[in-house]
Amino acid sequence: MMNMLLVKCPHCGDAEYKIRSFEGAFNLTEREVEVANAMASTAWNERELALVLGISTRTLKTHEQNIYRKTSCNNRLDFIIFATHRR
């Protein structure tokens, strides 16, 4: 069973939900883990994510593509569904 993280809803801040913890999973690098957890736990767009993570949007897109490839996801929607799946 995969570790789960409890995060606050990015829309209301009150509700909590679980996401997969990507640390030590899927052969992700440390930075990819940081990006994956941020993508799964926020509703930020690419520009906002890049700003908060201190990277360019191009670098963010590279990390996203690597994450999608390693988790067999096709896009961010697939990834969010994958990240919030509770198996």
Steps between C-alpha positions, in 0.01 A plus 500: 500500500628843407547779757238772493519871582209691654460840335254788524264573213661772284159654431343539844790421734272308733442157353784252517576223257770242444753488221772250431839585640744472212811493717702190418253387234512462123871582483422872524783740575480715813387799293242292311358387835468865604330588171272193510384574855439867411306407185286249689424722797427838338282647229778727376568540131846445350606860547399505868665163568823610335504823697443327834758229422753759382543354152411608147182376334718317246680314781164423662371356173811281477440369852132445419582298189747285698238445772233408246735256329607336827143470634346402163274805495416690181432846643434694821139379528613136477768576757257666746265202473797268552628703796169505681415135438495330840646156438 
